[in-house]
Amino acid sequence: MTSDDDAAPVAPTGVDTEKPSAARIYDWFLGGTHNWAVDREFARRLERQWRWVKPGAQHNREFMNRVVRAALEAGIRQFVDLGSGVPTAGNVHEIVREELEPGDEAKVVYVDYEPVAVAHAELILERHEATDWAGIVQADMRRPKDVLRHPETRRLIDFEQPVCLMMMAVLHFAGPHDDPPALVATYRNALAPGSWLGLSHMSFGGQTGPDADGLGWMVEQYRKTSNPVWMRDREEIEPLFGDWPLMEPGLVHLPEWRPTRELRRDEEGARPFAWCGVATHP
């Protein structure tokens, strides 16, 4: 039998495996294997206090997958995934490869600032023989110029053509001092007409009671890591799309954006605790 520590991947050079990482914690919630004992211990503590954390992570990943498929159907062939995290099943490039016909080309740029996420992304793209059309940029999404001007971004993305920009469960890591409305506006302003902005954000969703209290406890725990979290309400999230019109069904909870399945009873309680939407550049 293999212990958790024995099952841990080899740590890339320079990666701190003694402190919990948001990217590796999220990887564990999605059933991934690119995490260490310190991440799993932190994640299990979160799950004990807030039972909806795993279903919520899965709902977010499914929303992202639906956005990618919808963008491909609409003819978009360029994708930038900000805060992409550690590679797990259902990555953007995997969905692209599944959906496109042979000979149909697309480009994907992942962006993350954590060395472990970048190291594993490089490895998986090499294994998938996708490095000619997909790449990883090590940069902080809160520094948009570093992302937009990065050589790998410039190699893959033509900003004169539509791009699907995704900010999936990442903006709650941007604090008030980061000025999220201005931050997102900088990215929007770099995109051509016809581009999409897909965004999801954790929220208390107007809820009270034990589940909301558990989420509040989780937020406090994240404040002790290198990735503190800020919750925002619907009224604070909708302006992040600026003057771009929201696509149907608008700003909704994760399972409500063009669903492809019914929720199970044991995951229904996660529904109120995040908002999502997709807007288009007029």
C-alpha positions in Angstrom: 0.0 0.0 0.0 1.3 3.5 -0.9 1.1 6.3 1.6 0.2 9.9 0.7 3.8 10.9 1.0 5.0 8.0 -1.2 2.4 9.0 -3.8 3.6 12.6 -4.1 5.3 13.6 -7.4 8.9 14.6 -7.5 9.2 18.3 -6.6 10.6 20.5 -9.3 13.7 22.5 -8.4 13.0 25.5 -6.2 9.4 24.5 -5.3 8.4 24.9 -1.7 6.6 21.8 -0.5 6.5 22.8 3.1 3.8 25.5 2.7 0.3 24.8 1.2 -0.2 26.0 -2.3 -3.5 27.2 -3.7 -2.8 25.5 -7.1 -1.9 22.2 -5.5 -4.8 22.3 -3.1 -7.2 22.9 -6.1 -5.5 20.0 -7.9 -6.4 17.7 -5.0 -10.0 18.9 -4.9 -10.2 17.9 -8.6 -8.8 14.5 -8.0 -5.3 15.3 -9.4 -2.0 13.9 -8.3 0.3 17.0 -8.4 0.1 17.7 -4.7 2.0 17.1 -1.5 1.1 16.0 2.1 1.0 19.6 3.3 -1.5 20.4 0.5 -3.7 17.4 1.2 -3.7 18.1 5.0 -4.8 21.7 4.4 -7.4 20.6 1.8 -8.9 18.0 4.2 -9.2 20.5 7.0 -11.0 22.8 4.6 -13.3 20.0 3.5 -14.2 19.1 7.1 -15.2 22.7 7.8 -16.9 23.4 4.5 -18.4 20.3 2.9 -19.0 22.0 -0.5 -15.4 22.7 -1.4 -14.9 19.7 -3.7 -18.3 19.9 -5.5 -17.6 23.6 -6.0 -14.2 23.0 -7.5 -15.8 20.4 -9.9 -18.6 22.8 -10.9 -16.0 25.4 -11.7 -14.0 23.0 -13.9 -17.2 21.9 -15.7 -18.1 25.5 -16.3 -14.7 26.1 -17.9 -15.1 23.1 -20.1 -18.5 24.3 -21.3 -17.1 27.7 -22.1 -14.2 26.3 -24.1 -16.6 24.1 -26.1 -19.0 27.0 -26.7 -16.1 29.2 -27.9 -14.9 26.6 -30.3 -18.4 26.2 -31.6 -18.5 29.9 -32.2 -15.3 29.8 -34.2 -12.8 31.1 -31.6 -9.5 29.4 -31.9 -7.3 31.2 -29.3 -7.5 30.7 -25.5 -5.7 32.3 -22.6 -6.3 30.7 -19.2 -5.2 33.0 -16.4 -4.4 31.3 -13.1 -4.5 27.9 -14.8 -3.0 26.1 -11.8 -1.5 22.6 -11.8 -2.5 20.5 -14.8 -5.4 18.0 -14.1 -7.9 16.2 -16.3 -10.0 18.5 -18.4 -7.5 21.2 -19.3 -8.2 23.7 -22.0 -5.8 22.1 -24.5 -7.4 18.6 -23.9 -10.9 19.9 -24.6 -9.6 21.7 -27.7 -7.9 18.5 -28.9 -11.1 16.5 -28.3 -13.4 18.9 -30.1 -11.5 20.0 -33.1 -11.3 18.0 -36.4 -7.9 17.0 -37.7 -6.3 19.9 -39.4 -8.3 22.5 -37.5 -5.8 24.6 -35.5 -6.1 26.4 -32.2 -3.7 28.0 -29.8 -3.7 27.8 -26.0 -1.7 29.8 -23.4 -1.8 28.9 -19.7 -0.7 31.5 -17.2 0.3 30.8 -13.6 2.9 32.2 -11.2 3.5 29.1 -9.1 6.7 27.2 -10.2 5.0 23.9 -9.5 2.1 24.7 -11.8 4.5 25.8 -14.6 6.8 22.8 -14.2 4.0 20.3 -14.5 2.3 22.2 -17.3 5.5 22.1 -19.3 5.8 18.4 -18.7 2.2 17.5 -19.7 2.4 19.7 -22.8 5.5 17.9 -23.9 4.0 14.5 -23.2 0.9 15.5 -25.2 3.1 16.7 -28.1 1.3 20.0 -27.9 4.1 22.5 -27.4 3.8 23.9 -31.0 0.3 25.1 -30.3 0.0 25.4 -26.5 2.3 26.9 -23.9 2.7 28.0 -20.3 3.7 31.5 -19.1 5.0 32.0 -15.6 3.6 35.3 -14.6 1.3 36.8 -12.0 -2.1 37.5 -13.6 -2.2 40.7 -11.5 0.5 42.1 -13.7 -1.2 42.0 -17.1 1.6 43.6 -19.0 3.9 40.7 -18.0 1.3 38.3 -19.3 0.4 40.1 -22.5 4.0 41.0 -23.5 5.5 37.6 -22.6 7.3 36.0 -25.6 5.3 32.8 -25.2 2.1 34.7 -25.3 3.3 36.7 -28.4 4.4 33.4 -30.1 1.0 31.8 -29.8 -1.7 34.6 -29.6 -2.6 37.0 -32.3 -4.4 39.8 -30.5 -5.8 41.1 -33.8 -8.0 38.1 -33.8 -10.7 37.0 -31.2 -9.5 35.4 -28.0 -11.3 33.5 -25.3 -9.8 34.9 -22.1 -10.7 32.9 -19.0 -10.4 34.0 -15.4 -11.8 30.9 -13.7 -11.9 31.1 -9.9 -8.8 33.3 -9.9 -10.1 36.9 -9.2 -10.9 36.1 -5.6 -7.1 36.0 -5.2 -7.0 39.6 -6.2 -7.4 41.9 -3.2 -8.8 45.5 -3.1 -5.3 46.8 -3.4 -5.1 45.1 -6.8 -8.1 47.0 -8.1 -9.9 44.1 -9.8 -12.1 46.3 -12.1 -9.0 48.1 -13.5 -7.1 44.8 -13.7 -9.8 43.1 -15.8 -10.3 46.2 -17.9 -6.6 46.1 -18.9 -7.1 42.6 -20.2 -10.3 43.4 -22.0 -8.7 46.4 -23.7 -6.1 44.2 -25.2 -8.6 42.0 -27.0 -10.1 42.2 -30.4 -13.8 42.5 -31.2 -15.5 39.1 -31.1 -13.4 38.1 -28.1 -14.9 36.4 -25.0 -14.3 36.9 -21.3 -15.3 33.9 -19.2 -15.2 34.6 -15.4 -16.1 32.8 -12.2 -15.7 34.0 -8.7 -16.4 32.6 -5.2 -19.1 34.3 -3.2 -21.2 34.0 0.0 -24.1 34.2 -2.4 -26.3 35.9 0.2 -26.3 32.7 2.3 -26.3 32.5 6.1 -26.1 29.6 8.5 -23.6 26.8 9.0 -22.5 26.5 5.3 -21.8 30.2 5.1 -20.0 30.0 8.4 -17.9 27.2 7.1 -17.0 29.2 4.0 -16.0 32.1 6.2 -13.7 29.8 8.1 -12.1 28.6 4.9 -11.5 32.2 3.8 -9.7 32.8 7.1 -7.5 29.8 6.5 -6.5 31.0 3.1 -5.5 34.3 4.6 -2.7 32.3 6.4 -1.3 31.1 3.1 0.6 32.9 0.3 -2.8 33.1 -1.6 -5.3 35.0 0.6 -8.9 35.0 -0.7 -11.5 37.9 -1.0 -15.1 37.1 -1.4 -17.3 39.3 -3.5 -21.1 39.6 -4.0 -22.9 39.5 -7.3 -23.1 43.3 -7.4 -19.3 43.5 -7.2 -18.7 40.8 -9.8 -21.0 42.0 -12.6 -19.1 45.3 -13.2 -15.9 43.3 -13.9 -17.3 42.6 -17.4 -17.3 46.4 -18.1 -19.5 47.4 -21.0 -19.2 44.0 -22.7 -22.7 42.4 -22.9 -23.2 39.1 -21.1 -24.2 36.1 -23.1 -27.2 34.1 -22.1 -28.0 33.1 -19.4 -26.2 36.1 -17.9 -24.5 36.1 -14.5 -25.5 32.9 -12.8 -24.3 30.2 -10.4 -21.8 27.8 -11.9 -24.2 24.9 -12.6 -26.7 27.2 -14.3 -24.5 28.3 -17.2 -25.7 26.2 -20.1 -25.8 23.0 -18.1 -25.3 19.6 -19.7 -26.3 17.5 -16.7 -28.5 17.4 -13.6 -26.8 18.0 -10.2 -26.8 15.2 -7.8 -28.3 15.8 -4.4 -25.0 15.5 -2.6 -23.5 18.4 -4.6 -26.6 20.7 -4.9 -25.5 22.7 -1.7 -22.5 24.1 -3.5 -24.7 26.0 -6.0 -25.0 29.4 -4.3 -21.4 29.9 -3.5 -20.0 31.1 -6.8 -21.1 33.3 -9.7 -20.0 33.0 -13.3 -20.7 34.5 -16.7 -19.3 35.0 -20.2 -19.3 38.4 -22.0 -18.4 39.3 -25.6 -16.4 42.2 -27.0 -18.9 44.1 -29.2 
